[in-house]
Amino acid sequence: MPKLSKVLWSIAIFGVVITMAAFTFGIILIGVIMVGAIGILRLYWRRKYSGLFHKPSKHFSTGEVIDITPEYRSDNLRLKP
């Protein structure tokens, strides 16, 4: 009878360990899937809405810009009649 009790306790402990490992693996797997989905959605939203809210800015990466020609539109020029 003591051997049967020892075997049953070993099976119970083994079952608890396997259950904990499966639960932990499931939690980690769900976390990885959620982080991946959020990353993909952020990339999609950034591409979808980037043109609506942000104007492309003029960046000068080489440093100071000294000589810039002004931009004129033809309808802004007023000629004397």
Biopython code that builds the backbone (N, CA, C, O; Angstrom):
import numpy as np
from Bio.PDB.StructureBuilder import StructureBuilder

atoms = [
    (1, "MET", "N", (0.810, -1.207, 0.000)),
    (1, "MET", "CA", (0.000, 0.000, 0.000)),
    (1, "MET", "C", (0.853, 1.273, 0.000)),
    (1, "MET", "O", (0.488, 2.235, -0.675)),
    (2, "PRO", "N", (1.978, 1.317, 0.732)),
    (2, "PRO", "CA", (2.801, 2.531, 0.684)),
    (2, "PRO", "C", (3.372, 2.792, -0.712)),
    (2, "PRO", "O", (3.547, 3.945, -1.107)),
    (3, "LYS", "N", (3.664, 1.710, -1.465)),
    (3, "LYS", "CA", (4.186, 1.912, -2.815)),
    (3, "LYS", "C", (3.117, 2.524, -3.720)),
    (3, "LYS", "O", (3.413, 3.394, -4.539)),
    (4, "LEU", "N", (1.871, 2.065, -3.567)),
    (4, "LEU", "CA", (0.773, 2.614, -4.359)),
    (4, "LEU", "C", (0.568, 4.095, -4.042)),
    (4, "LEU", "O", (0.357, 4.911, -4.940)),
    (5, "SER", "N", (0.634, 4.429, -2.753)),
    (5, "SER", "CA", (0.483, 5.823, -2.347)),
    (5, "SER", "C", (1.615, 6.679, -2.909)),
    (5, "SER", "O", (1.390, 7.801, -3.364)),
    (6, "LYS", "N", (2.831, 6.142, -2.873)),
    (6, "LYS", "CA", (3.982, 6.876, -3.398)),
    (6, "LYS", "C", (3.844, 7.082, -4.912)),
    (6, "LYS", "O", (4.151, 8.161, -5.420)),
    (7, "VAL", "N", (3.386, 6.057, -5.626)),
    (7, "VAL", "CA", (3.198, 6.162, -7.072)),
    (7, "VAL", "C", (2.103, 7.174, -7.388)),
    (7, "VAL", "O", (2.251, 7.975, -8.311)),
    (8, "LEU", "N", (1.009, 7.147, -6.638)),
    (8, "LEU", "CA", (-0.084, 8.096, -6.869)),
    (8, "LEU", "C", (0.361, 9.534, -6.615)),
    (8, "LEU", "O", (0.016, 10.435, -7.380)),
    (9, "TRP", "N", (1.126, 9.754, -5.544)),
    (9, "TRP", "CA", (1.638, 11.095, -5.267)),
    (9, "TRP", "C", (2.607, 11.545, -6.368)),
    (9, "TRP", "O", (2.603, 12.712, -6.761)),
    (10, "SER", "N", (3.427, 10.629, -6.859)),
    (10, "SER", "CA", (4.356, 10.980, -7.945)),
    (10, "SER", "C", (3.593, 11.367, -9.206)),
    (10, "SER", "O", (3.943, 12.336, -9.881)),
    (11, "ILE", "N", (2.536, 10.593, -9.523)),
    (11, "ILE", "CA", (1.719, 10.918, -10.697)),
    (11, "ILE", "C", (1.017, 12.264, -10.509)),
    (11, "ILE", "O", (0.919, 13.049, -11.452)),
    (12, "ALA", "N", (0.533, 12.530, -9.300)),
    (12, "ALA", "CA", (-0.147, 13.801, -9.029)),
    (12, "ALA", "C", (0.817, 14.976, -9.171)),
    (12, "ALA", "O", (0.475, 15.995, -9.771)),
    (13, "ILE", "N", (2.009, 14.835, -8.627)),
    (13, "ILE", "CA", (3.007, 15.914, -8.728)),
    (13, "ILE", "C", (3.426, 16.104, -10.185)),
    (13, "ILE", "O", (3.565, 17.232, -10.657)),
    (14, "PHE", "N", (3.623, 14.994, -10.890)),
    (14, "PHE", "CA", (3.979, 15.073, -12.308)),
    (14, "PHE", "C", (2.868, 15.763, -13.101)),
    (14, "PHE", "O", (3.151, 16.575, -13.981)),
    (15, "GLY", "N", (1.626, 15.450, -12.801)),
    (15, "GLY", "CA", (0.492, 16.090, -13.469)),
    (15, "GLY", "C", (0.435, 17.582, -13.199)),
    (15, "GLY", "O", (0.151, 18.369, -14.102)),
    (16, "VAL", "N", (0.703, 17.978, -11.954)),
    (16, "VAL", "CA", (0.705, 19.405, -11.609)),
    (16, "VAL", "C", (1.823, 20.131, -12.352)),
    (16, "VAL", "O", (1.619, 21.234, -12.859)),
    (17, "VAL", "N", (3.002, 19.516, -12.417)),
    (17, "VAL", "CA", (4.131, 20.141, -13.111)),
    (17, "VAL", "C", (3.829, 20.284, -14.604)),
    (17, "VAL", "O", (4.098, 21.331, -15.193)),
    (18, "ILE", "N", (3.277, 19.249, -15.212)),
    (18, "ILE", "CA", (2.931, 19.315, -16.636)),
    (18, "ILE", "C", (1.864, 20.382, -16.885)),
    (18, "ILE", "O", (1.939, 21.116, -17.871)),
    (19, "THR", "N", (0.871, 20.469, -15.994)),
    (19, "THR", "CA", (-0.181, 21.477, -16.138)),
    (19, "THR", "C", (0.392, 22.886, -16.026)),
    (19, "THR", "O", (0.030, 23.769, -16.804)),
    (20, "MET", "N", (1.286, 23.098, -15.061)),
    (20, "MET", "CA", (1.910, 24.421, -14.909)),
    (20, "MET", "C", (2.753, 24.776, -16.126)),
    (20, "MET", "O", (2.736, 25.921, -16.578)),
    (21, "ALA", "N", (3.493, 23.803, -16.661)),
    (21, "ALA", "CA", (4.324, 24.068, -17.837)),
    (21, "ALA", "C", (3.455, 24.413, -19.044)),
    (21, "ALA", "O", (3.777, 25.333, -19.796)),
    (22, "ALA", "N", (2.359, 23.685, -19.234)),
    (22, "ALA", "CA", (1.470, 23.966, -20.365)),
    (22, "ALA", "C", (0.817, 25.336, -20.210)),
    (22, "ALA", "O", (0.694, 26.072, -21.189)),
    (23, "PHE", "N", (0.398, 25.689, -18.999)),
    (23, "PHE", "CA", (-0.218, 26.989, -18.757)),
    (23, "PHE", "C", (0.781, 28.117, -19.021)),
    (23, "PHE", "O", (0.442, 29.117, -19.655)),
    (24, "THR", "N", (2.008, 27.953, -18.535)),
    (24, "THR", "CA", (3.041, 28.968, -18.746)),
    (24, "THR", "C", (3.361, 29.114, -20.232)),
    (24, "THR", "O", (3.497, 30.229, -20.736)),
    (25, "PHE", "N", (3.478, 27.989, -20.926)),
    (25, "PHE", "CA", (3.744, 28.039, -22.367)),
    (25, "PHE", "C", (2.600, 28.735, -23.099)),
    (25, "PHE", "O", (2.840, 29.508, -24.027)),
    (26, "GLY", "N", (1.376, 28.471, -22.697)),
    (26, "GLY", "CA", (0.221, 29.119, -23.316)),
    (26, "GLY", "C", (0.220, 30.618, -23.094)),
    (26, "GLY", "O", (-0.065, 31.385, -24.014)),
    (27, "ILE", "N", (0.539, 31.042, -21.872)),
    (27, "ILE", "CA", (0.598, 32.481, -21.571)),
    (27, "ILE", "C", (1.685, 33.155, -22.408)),
    (27, "ILE", "O", (1.465, 34.232, -22.961)),
    (28, "ILE", "N", (2.855, 32.524, -22.500)),
    (28, "ILE", "CA", (3.947, 33.100, -23.292)),
    (28, "ILE", "C", (3.558, 33.159, -24.765)),
    (28, "ILE", "O", (3.833, 34.151, -25.440)),
    (29, "LEU", "N", (2.924, 32.108, -25.266)),
    (29, "LEU", "CA", (2.516, 32.079, -26.667)),
    (29, "LEU", "C", (1.475, 33.154, -26.965)),
    (29, "LEU", "O", (1.550, 33.809, -28.005)),
    (30, "ILE", "N", (0.519, 33.342, -26.085)),
    (30, "ILE", "CA", (-0.488, 34.392, -26.270)),
    (30, "ILE", "C", (0.173, 35.774, -26.238)),
    (30, "ILE", "O", (-0.194, 36.649, -27.022)),
    (31, "GLY", "N", (1.140, 35.977, -25.345)),
    (31, "GLY", "CA", (1.854, 37.256, -25.284)),
    (31, "GLY", "C", (2.616, 37.549, -26.563)),
    (31, "GLY", "O", (2.595, 38.674, -27.061)),
    (32, "VAL", "N", (3.291, 36.536, -27.097)),
    (32, "VAL", "CA", (4.043, 36.728, -28.342)),
    (32, "VAL", "C", (3.097, 37.049, -29.495)),
    (32, "VAL", "O", (3.391, 37.916, -30.318)),
    (33, "ILE", "N", (1.970, 36.358, -29.557)),
    (33, "ILE", "CA", (1.000, 36.619, -30.623)),
    (33, "ILE", "C", (0.436, 38.034, -30.503)),
    (33, "ILE", "O", (0.270, 38.719, -31.512)),
    (34, "MET", "N", (0.142, 38.477, -29.282)),
    (34, "MET", "CA", (-0.405, 39.827, -29.099)),
    (34, "MET", "C", (0.613, 40.900, -29.469)),
    (34, "MET", "O", (0.269, 41.879, -30.131)),
    (35, "VAL", "N", (1.867, 40.721, -29.045)),
    (35, "VAL", "CA", (2.898, 41.713, -29.375)),
    (35, "VAL", "C", (3.113, 41.769, -30.887)),
    (35, "VAL", "O", (3.257, 42.854, -31.451)),
    (36, "GLY", "N", (3.136, 40.620, -31.539)),
    (36, "GLY", "CA", (3.282, 40.600, -32.992)),
    (36, "GLY", "C", (2.116, 41.263, -33.697)),
    (36, "GLY", "O", (2.312, 42.015, -34.652)),
    (37, "ALA", "N", (0.898, 40.991, -33.233)),
    (37, "ALA", "CA", (-0.286, 41.593, -33.854)),
    (37, "ALA", "C", (-0.295, 43.101, -33.658)),
    (37, "ALA", "O", (-0.646, 43.843, -34.576)),
    (38, "ILE", "N", (0.086, 43.563, -32.474)),
    (38, "ILE", "CA", (0.133, 45.006, -32.226)),
    (38, "ILE", "C", (1.189, 45.663, -33.113)),
    (38, "ILE", "O", (0.962, 46.752, -33.640)),
    (39, "GLY", "N", (2.339, 45.011, -33.280)),
    (39, "GLY", "CA", (3.374, 45.556, -34.158)),
    (39, "GLY", "C", (2.920, 45.650, -35.599)),
    (39, "GLY", "O", (3.186, 46.643, -36.275)),
    (40, "ILE", "N", (2.227, 44.611, -36.076)),
    (40, "ILE", "CA", (1.730, 44.635, -37.453)),
    (40, "ILE", "C", (0.658, 45.705, -37.614)),
    (40, "ILE", "O", (0.643, 46.409, -38.624)),
    (41, "LEU", "N", (-0.240, 45.843, -36.637)),
    (41, "LEU", "CA", (-1.284, 46.867, -36.722)),
    (41, "LEU", "C", (-0.697, 48.273, -36.680)),
    (41, "LEU", "O", (-1.160, 49.158, -37.400)),
    (42, "ARG", "N", (0.326, 48.489, -35.841)),
    (42, "ARG", "CA", (0.952, 49.814, -35.800)),
    (42, "ARG", "C", (1.606, 50.148, -37.130)),
    (42, "ARG", "O", (1.532, 51.288, -37.589)),
    (43, "LEU", "N", (2.248, 49.159, -37.756)),
    (43, "LEU", "CA", (2.852, 49.380, -39.063)),
    (43, "LEU", "C", (1.781, 49.687, -40.099)),
    (43, "LEU", "O", (1.965, 50.578, -40.928)),
    (44, "TYR", "N", (0.672, 48.966, -40.067)),
    (44, "TYR", "CA", (-0.429, 49.194, -41.006)),
    (44, "TYR", "C", (-1.039, 50.573, -40.795)),
    (44, "TYR", "O", (-1.264, 51.302, -41.761)),
    (45, "TRP", "N", (-1.311, 50.944, -39.529)),
    (45, "TRP", "CA", (-1.911, 52.250, -39.245)),
    (45, "TRP", "C", (-0.973, 53.385, -39.626)),
    (45, "TRP", "O", (-1.421, 54.425, -40.109)),
    (46, "ARG", "N", (0.325, 53.195, -39.412)),
    (46, "ARG", "CA", (1.291, 54.234, -39.763)),
    (46, "ARG", "C", (1.288, 54.459, -41.272)),
    (46, "ARG", "O", (1.363, 55.602, -41.723)),
    (47, "ARG", "N", (1.203, 53.397, -42.050)),
    (47, "ARG", "CA", (1.176, 53.555, -43.501)),
    (47, "ARG", "C", (-0.156, 54.107, -43.979)),
    (47, "ARG", "O", (-0.194, 54.889, -44.929)),
    (48, "LYS", "N", (-1.244, 53.714, -43.338)),
    (48, "LYS", "CA", (-2.568, 54.112, -43.795)),
    (48, "LYS", "C", (-2.850, 55.579, -43.507)),
    (48, "LYS", "O", (-3.394, 56.280, -44.360)),
    (49, "TYR", "N", (-2.491, 56.050, -42.330)),
    (49, "TYR", "CA", (-2.859, 57.399, -41.916)),
    (49, "TYR", "C", (-1.712, 58.396, -41.984)),
    (49, "TYR", "O", (-1.883, 59.538, -41.556)),
    (50, "SER", "N", (-0.568, 58.018, -42.496)),
    (50, "SER", "CA", (0.567, 58.939, -42.475)),
    (50, "SER", "C", (0.345, 60.133, -43.395)),
    (50, "SER", "O", (0.779, 61.236, -43.063)),
    (51, "GLY", "N", (-0.308, 59.959, -44.525)),
    (51, "GLY", "CA", (-0.523, 61.061, -45.445)),
    (51, "GLY", "C", (-1.616, 62.005, -45.017)),
    (51, "GLY", "O", (-1.641, 63.153, -45.461)),
    (52, "LEU", "N", (-2.519, 61.561, -44.171)),
    (52, "LEU", "CA", (-3.640, 62.408, -43.777)),
    (52, "LEU", "C", (-3.258, 63.453, -42.739)),
    (52, "LEU", "O", (-3.745, 64.583, -42.790)),
    (53, "PHE", "N", (-2.410, 63.095, -41.816)),
    (53, "PHE", "CA", (-2.141, 63.973, -40.684)),
    (53, "PHE", "C", (-0.785, 64.661, -40.737)),
    (53, "PHE", "O", (-0.583, 65.667, -40.056)),
    (54, "HIS", "N", (0.136, 64.149, -41.517)),
    (54, "HIS", "CA", (1.493, 64.690, -41.502)),
    (54, "HIS", "C", (1.875, 65.161, -42.896)),
    (54, "HIS", "O", (1.717, 64.442, -43.883)),
    (55, "LYS", "N", (2.382, 66.381, -42.950)),
    (55, "LYS", "CA", (2.936, 66.868, -44.201)),
    (55, "LYS", "C", (4.407, 66.505, -44.225)),
    (55, "LYS", "O", (5.070, 66.557, -43.189)),
    (56, "PRO", "N", (4.921, 66.146, -45.363)),
    (56, "PRO", "CA", (6.356, 65.876, -45.415)),
    (56, "PRO", "C", (7.138, 67.171, -45.210)),
    (56, "PRO", "O", (6.894, 68.162, -45.899)),
    (57, "SER", "N", (8.045, 67.163, -44.294)),
    (57, "SER", "CA", (8.809, 68.370, -43.988)),
    (57, "SER", "C", (10.121, 68.361, -44.763)),
    (57, "SER", "O", (10.623, 67.313, -45.167)),
    (58, "LYS", "N", (10.654, 69.552, -44.954)),
    (58, "LYS", "CA", (11.925, 69.677, -45.653)),
    (58, "LYS", "C", (13.041, 69.617, -44.624)),
    (58, "LYS", "O", (13.203, 70.526, -43.809)),
    (59, "HIS", "N", (13.796, 68.550, -44.672)),
    (59, "HIS", "CA", (14.908, 68.392, -43.737)),
    (59, "HIS", "C", (16.215, 68.647, -44.479)),
    (59, "HIS", "O", (16.410, 68.202, -45.610)),
    (60, "PHE", "N", (17.080, 69.358, -43.824)),
    (60, "PHE", "CA", (18.394, 69.616, -44.367)),
    (60, "PHE", "C", (19.390, 68.904, -43.464)),
    (60, "PHE", "O", (19.755, 69.404, -42.400)),
    (61, "SER", "N", (19.817, 67.745, -43.902)),
    (61, "SER", "CA", (20.640, 66.911, -43.035)),
    (61, "SER", "C", (22.111, 67.287, -43.065)),
    (61, "SER", "O", (22.885, 66.788, -42.247)),
    (62, "THR", "N", (22.515, 68.145, -43.977)),
    (62, "THR", "CA", (23.936, 68.443, -44.087)),
    (62, "THR", "C", (24.365, 69.605, -43.207)),
    (62, "THR", "O", (25.557, 69.908, -43.150)),
    (63, "GLY", "N", (23.464, 70.252, -42.536)),
    (63, "GLY", "CA", (23.843, 71.362, -41.673)),
    (63, "GLY", "C", (23.112, 72.622, -42.055)),
    (63, "GLY", "O", (21.945, 72.584, -42.444)),
    (64, "GLU", "N", (23.806, 73.744, -41.942)),
    (64, "GLU", "CA", (23.181, 75.038, -42.185)),
    (64, "GLU", "C", (23.006, 75.272, -43.679)),
    (64, "GLU", "O", (23.913, 75.014, -44.470)),
    (65, "VAL", "N", (21.848, 75.756, -44.048)),
    (65, "VAL", "CA", (21.580, 76.097, -45.440)),
    (65, "VAL", "C", (21.681, 77.611, -45.550)),
    (65, "VAL", "O", (20.940, 78.336, -44.887)),
    (66, "ILE", "N", (22.591, 78.086, -46.380)),
    (66, "ILE", "CA", (22.872, 79.515, -46.428)),
    (66, "ILE", "C", (22.060, 80.206, -47.513)),
    (66, "ILE", "O", (21.466, 81.255, -47.260)),
    (67, "ASP", "N", (22.022, 79.657, -48.680)),
    (67, "ASP", "CA", (21.421, 80.353, -49.803)),
    (67, "ASP", "C", (20.243, 79.547, -50.330)),
    (67, "ASP", "O", (20.422, 78.519, -50.982)),
    (68, "ILE", "N", (19.046, 80.020, -50.043)),
    (68, "ILE", "CA", (17.844, 79.358, -50.530)),
    (68, "ILE", "C", (17.093, 80.352, -51.406)),
    (68, "ILE", "O", (16.817, 81.476, -50.987)),
    (69, "THR", "N", (16.774, 79.939, -52.598)),
    (69, "THR", "CA", (16.004, 80.821, -53.471)),
    (69, "THR", "C", (14.546, 80.777, -53.048)),
    (69, "THR", "O", (14.019, 79.703, -52.757)),
    (70, "PRO", "N", (13.882, 81.935, -53.011)),
    (70, "PRO", "CA", (12.471, 81.938, -52.612)),
    (70, "PRO", "C", (11.601, 81.330, -53.701)),
    (70, "PRO", "O", (11.921, 81.391, -54.888)),
    (71, "GLU", "N", (10.512, 80.752, -53.271)),
    (71, "GLU", "CA", (9.582, 80.151, -54.221)),
    (71, "GLU", "C", (8.489, 81.171, -54.535)),
    (71, "GLU", "O", (7.839, 81.696, -53.631)),
    (72, "TYR", "N", (8.296, 81.444, -55.817)),
    (72, "TYR", "CA", (7.277, 82.390, -56.249)),
    (72, "TYR", "C", (6.216, 81.646, -57.036)),
    (72, "TYR", "O", (6.509, 80.734, -57.810)),
    (73, "ARG", "N", (4.995, 82.053, -56.822)),
    (73, "ARG", "CA", (3.908, 81.539, -57.646)),
    (73, "ARG", "C", (3.502, 82.648, -58.601)),
    (73, "ARG", "O", (3.557, 83.825, -58.246)),
    (74, "SER", "N", (3.104, 82.292, -59.780)),
    (74, "SER", "CA", (2.806, 83.296, -60.797)),
    (74, "SER", "C", (1.580, 84.136, -60.432)),
    (74, "SER", "O", (1.519, 85.308, -60.804)),
    (75, "ASP", "N", (0.604, 83.575, -59.718)),
    (75, "ASP", "CA", (-0.575, 84.361, -59.372)),
    (75, "ASP", "C", (-0.317, 85.300, -58.187)),
    (75, "ASP", "O", (-1.140, 86.172, -57.907)),
    (76, "ASN", "N", (0.793, 85.136, -57.500)),
    (76, "ASN", "CA", (1.130, 86.045, -56.407)),
    (76, "ASN", "C", (1.827, 87.310, -56.907)),
    (76, "ASN", "O", (1.860, 88.319, -56.202)),
    (77, "LEU", "N", (2.368, 87.263, -58.090)),
    (77, "LEU", "CA", (3.061, 88.423, -58.634)),
    (77, "LEU", "C", (2.030, 89.411, -59.171)),
    (77, "LEU", "O", (1.154, 89.047, -59.956)),
    (78, "ARG", "N", (2.148, 90.663, -58.738)),
    (78, "ARG", "CA", (1.225, 91.703, -59.208)),
    (78, "ARG", "C", (2.002, 92.663, -60.103)),
    (78, "ARG", "O", (2.976, 93.292, -59.691)),
    (79, "LEU", "N", (1.548, 92.745, -61.292)),
    (79, "LEU", "CA", (2.180, 93.663, -62.233)),
    (79, "LEU", "C", (1.407, 94.968, -62.252)),
    (79, "LEU", "O", (0.184, 94.973, -62.108)),
    (80, "LYS", "N", (2.115, 96.075, -62.428)),
    (80, "LYS", "CA", (1.460, 97.382, -62.496)),
    (80, "LYS", "C", (0.731, 97.509, -63.830)),
    (80, "LYS", "O", (1.297, 97.183, -64.874)),
    (81, "PRO", "N", (-0.518, 97.979, -63.810)),
    (81, "PRO", "CA", (-1.252, 98.139, -65.080)),
    (81, "PRO", "C", (-0.819, 99.350, -65.865)),
    (81, "PRO", "O", (-1.349, 99.607, -66.947)),
]
sb = StructureBuilder()
sb.init_structure("model")
sb.init_model(0)
sb.init_chain("A")
sb.init_seg("    ")
for serial, (resi, resn, name, xyz) in enumerate(atoms, 1):
    if name == "N":
        sb.init_residue(resn, " ", resi, " ")
    sb.init_atom(name, np.array(xyz, "f"), 0.0, 1.0, " ", f" {name:<3s}", serial, name[0])
structure = sb.get_structure()
